Amino acid sequence: MFSILLALCLAHPAHAGEVRIDAGALPANIKATIAAKYVGGTTAGASREKIKGVDRYEATVHIGTRSLDLAFATDGTVIEEEEVIPVTNAPAAVQATLKARYAGWTVSQVERAVTRSQTVFDAALKKGTSTQEVVLDSNGTPMTETEAAEEEGESEGVEAGEGR
């Protein structure tokens, strides 16, 4: 559950307490992790924030055509790695669930979020003027769904497994 909340928070770069910093101001151990784990990557942006009193750093790293949003603990450990991917690069089970359960919806974006404990896939869906976001595990099981009613300007959470 924590990783889902973390993934949703990271999807919105301007959370409270976040301070943009120059990529050169990242701690040396985080720069070393980026250099070792993301060979050839260029750090395009960075920020620092406190979550529940604990410092954490975020950086956007570009490697060729890939763009990764990374979250780090102060010791340089990668907490989370996010990347927008083509739906065809998601596991077959994720693709099958999107096709079957969300027939008639257009997948506008899929983001893979890798944490220390799991990988989830956050899919943004559109149908007419409605939008929906669903987070699925690697087996294609929906973990959370969020529907947005644009004409009302409200968001409503729907637990996975509830009827429509």
NUTORVO-990630 format. One record per residue (C-alpha): residue number from 0; residue in three letters; x, y, z. Coordinates in Angstrom, 2 decimals. Example, Ala and Ser with C-alpha at 12.3 -4.5 7.8 and 13.67 -1.06 7.14 Angstrom:
BEGIN
<0, ALA, <12.30, -4.50, 7.80>>
<1, SER, <13.67, -1.06, 7.14>>
//
This chain:
BEGIN
<0, MET, <0.00, 0.00, 0.00>>
<1, PHE, <2.87, 2.40, 0.84>>
<2, SER, <4.35, 1.96, -2.64>>
<3, ILE, <1.03, 2.83, -4.25>>
<4, LEU, <0.79, 6.03, -2.25>>
<5, LEU, <4.43, 6.78, -3.02>>
<6, ALA, <3.78, 6.21, -6.72>>
<7, LEU, <0.79, 8.51, -6.68>>
<8, CYS, <2.72, 11.20, -4.80>>
<9, LEU, <5.64, 11.02, -7.21>>
<10, ALA, <3.30, 11.44, -10.14>>
<11, HIS, <2.59, 14.98, -8.88>>
<12, PRO, <5.95, 16.79, -8.74>>
<13, ALA, <4.82, 19.82, -6.74>>
<14, HIS, <4.01, 18.30, -3.37>>
<15, ALA, <4.26, 20.34, -0.22>>
<16, GLY, <7.75, 20.66, 1.19>>
<17, GLU, <9.48, 19.87, -2.07>>
<18, VAL, <12.36, 22.20, -2.87>>
<19, ARG, <13.86, 22.24, -6.35>>
<20, ILE, <17.66, 22.05, -6.31>>
<21, ASP, <20.37, 22.15, -8.93>>
<22, ALA, <21.30, 18.62, -10.03>>
<23, GLY, <24.89, 19.44, -9.05>>
<24, ALA, <23.70, 19.94, -5.45>>
<25, LEU, <22.65, 16.29, -5.07>>
<26, PRO, <24.68, 14.48, -2.38>>
<27, ALA, <27.80, 12.71, -3.69>>
<28, ASN, <26.44, 9.24, -2.85>>
<29, ILE, <23.31, 9.86, -4.93>>
<30, LYS, <25.41, 11.13, -7.84>>
<31, ALA, <27.54, 7.96, -7.50>>
<32, THR, <24.41, 5.75, -7.58>>
<33, ILE, <23.17, 7.53, -10.71>>
<34, ALA, <26.58, 7.16, -12.41>>
<35, ALA, <26.83, 3.45, -11.53>>
<36, LYS, <23.25, 2.30, -12.03>>
<37, TYR, <22.16, 4.60, -14.87>>
<38, VAL, <25.30, 4.57, -17.03>>
<39, GLY, <25.35, 7.36, -19.58>>
<40, GLY, <22.45, 9.14, -17.87>>
<41, THR, <22.15, 12.90, -17.58>>
<42, THR, <20.44, 14.39, -14.55>>
<43, ALA, <17.91, 16.90, -15.83>>
<44, GLY, <16.30, 18.06, -12.60>>
<45, ALA, <16.38, 17.42, -8.88>>
<46, SER, <14.54, 18.20, -5.67>>
<47, ARG, <14.74, 17.59, -1.93>>
<48, GLU, <11.88, 17.12, 0.48>>
<49, LYS, <11.03, 15.88, 3.95>>
<50, ILE, <8.41, 13.19, 4.35>>
<51, LYS, <7.46, 12.50, 7.96>>
<52, GLY, <10.71, 14.17, 9.05>>
<53, VAL, <12.90, 12.06, 6.74>>
<54, ASP, <14.89, 13.72, 3.94>>
<55, ARG, <14.61, 12.30, 0.48>>
<56, TYR, <15.86, 13.34, -2.93>>
<57, GLU, <14.31, 13.03, -6.37>>
<58, ALA, <15.98, 13.32, -9.74>>
<59, THR, <14.98, 13.02, -13.38>>
<60, VAL, <17.58, 11.12, -15.36>>
<61, HIS, <17.63, 10.90, -19.17>>
<62, ILE, <19.35, 7.93, -20.82>>
<63, GLY, <19.04, 8.19, -24.59>>
<64, THR, <15.29, 8.45, -25.27>>
<65, ARG, <14.34, 7.16, -21.79>>
<66, SER, <13.35, 9.50, -18.97>>
<67, LEU, <13.40, 8.11, -15.43>>
<68, ASP, <12.01, 9.76, -12.32>>
<69, LEU, <14.00, 8.48, -9.35>>
<70, ALA, <13.55, 8.80, -5.59>>
<71, PHE, <16.52, 8.28, -3.25>>
<72, ALA, <17.10, 7.83, 0.45>>
<73, THR, <19.86, 10.06, 1.83>>
<74, ASP, <22.24, 7.08, 1.81>>
<75, GLY, <21.96, 6.93, -2.00>>
<76, THR, <19.62, 3.92, -2.11>>
<77, VAL, <17.02, 4.05, -4.88>>
<78, ILE, <13.58, 4.05, -3.25>>
<79, GLU, <11.59, 4.17, -6.46>>
<80, GLU, <12.14, 4.30, -10.20>>
<81, GLU, <9.33, 5.51, -12.47>>
<82, GLU, <9.24, 5.48, -16.25>>
<83, VAL, <6.51, 6.09, -18.80>>
<84, ILE, <6.47, 3.05, -21.09>>
<85, PRO, <4.52, 1.96, -24.15>>
<86, VAL, <1.57, -0.25, -23.11>>
<87, THR, <3.15, -2.97, -25.26>>
<88, ASN, <6.12, -3.04, -22.86>>
<89, ALA, <3.88, -3.83, -19.87>>
<90, PRO, <3.59, -7.49, -18.85>>
<91, ALA, <1.10, -9.53, -20.89>>
<92, ALA, <-1.15, -9.90, -17.82>>
<93, VAL, <-1.34, -6.10, -17.42>>
<94, GLN, <-2.15, -5.68, -21.11>>
<95, ALA, <-4.83, -8.40, -20.94>>
<96, THR, <-6.53, -6.78, -17.92>>
<97, LEU, <-6.52, -3.36, -19.57>>
<98, LYS, <-8.01, -4.82, -22.74>>
<99, ALA, <-10.67, -6.95, -21.02>>
<100, ARG, <-11.69, -4.91, -17.97>>
<101, TYR, <-11.39, -1.50, -19.63>>
<102, ALA, <-12.77, -2.32, -23.10>>
<103, GLY, <-13.82, 0.88, -24.82>>
<104, TRP, <-11.28, 2.97, -22.90>>
<105, THR, <-8.16, 4.35, -24.57>>
<106, VAL, <-4.90, 3.89, -22.69>>
<107, SER, <-3.26, 7.33, -22.84>>
<108, GLN, <-0.20, 6.49, -20.73>>
<109, VAL, <1.34, 3.66, -18.73>>
<110, GLU, <3.93, 4.31, -16.07>>
<111, ARG, <6.02, 1.53, -14.51>>
<112, ALA, <6.95, 2.19, -10.88>>
<113, VAL, <9.58, -0.06, -9.32>>
<114, THR, <10.07, 0.06, -5.55>>
<115, ARG, <12.18, -2.05, -3.24>>
<116, SER, <9.31, -4.50, -2.82>>
<117, GLN, <7.26, -4.51, -6.02>>
<118, THR, <6.58, -3.23, -9.50>>
<119, VAL, <3.25, -1.60, -10.33>>
<120, PHE, <1.79, -0.20, -13.53>>
<121, ASP, <-0.20, 3.03, -13.42>>
<122, ALA, <-2.45, 3.36, -16.47>>
<123, ALA, <-4.23, 6.58, -17.46>>
<124, LEU, <-7.43, 5.83, -19.39>>
<125, LYS, <-9.81, 8.02, -21.41>>
<126, LYS, <-13.33, 7.44, -22.71>>
<127, GLY, <-15.09, 10.47, -24.15>>
<128, THR, <-14.74, 13.23, -21.58>>
<129, SER, <-14.14, 10.80, -18.72>>
<130, THR, <-10.73, 9.84, -17.43>>
<131, GLN, <-9.71, 7.07, -15.11>>
<132, GLU, <-6.47, 5.95, -13.51>>
<133, VAL, <-5.83, 2.37, -12.48>>
<134, VAL, <-2.83, 0.91, -10.68>>
<135, LEU, <-2.18, -2.77, -11.44>>
<136, ASP, <0.33, -5.21, -10.03>>
<137, SER, <2.61, -7.22, -12.32>>
<138, ASN, <-0.04, -9.97, -12.50>>
<139, GLY, <-2.57, -7.52, -13.94>>
<140, THR, <-4.65, -7.33, -10.76>>
<141, PRO, <-6.11, -3.84, -10.23>>
<142, MET, <-4.94, -2.42, -6.89>>
<143, THR, <-6.66, 0.98, -7.06>>
<144, GLU, <-8.93, 2.81, -9.47>>
<145, THR, <-9.70, 6.50, -9.59>>
<146, GLU, <-12.43, 7.92, -11.79>>
<147, ALA, <-12.57, 11.60, -12.66>>
<148, ALA, <-15.86, 13.12, -13.73>>
<149, GLU, <-14.68, 16.12, -15.74>>
<150, GLU, <-18.09, 17.71, -16.11>>
<151, GLU, <-18.47, 17.76, -12.32>>
<152, GLY, <-14.81, 18.53, -11.62>>
<153, GLU, <-14.69, 15.89, -8.88>>
<154, SER, <-12.66, 12.73, -8.36>>
<155, GLU, <-14.12, 9.60, -6.86>>
<156, GLY, <-12.11, 6.62, -5.68>>
<157, VAL, <-13.34, 3.14, -6.57>>
<158, GLU, <-11.88, 0.10, -4.84>>
<159, ALA, <-10.71, -2.72, -7.07>>
<160, GLY, <-13.32, -5.39, -7.42>>
<161, GLU, <-16.37, -3.15, -6.95>>
<162, GLY, <-19.03, -3.33, -9.59>>
<163, ARG, <-19.59, -0.58, -12.11>>
//
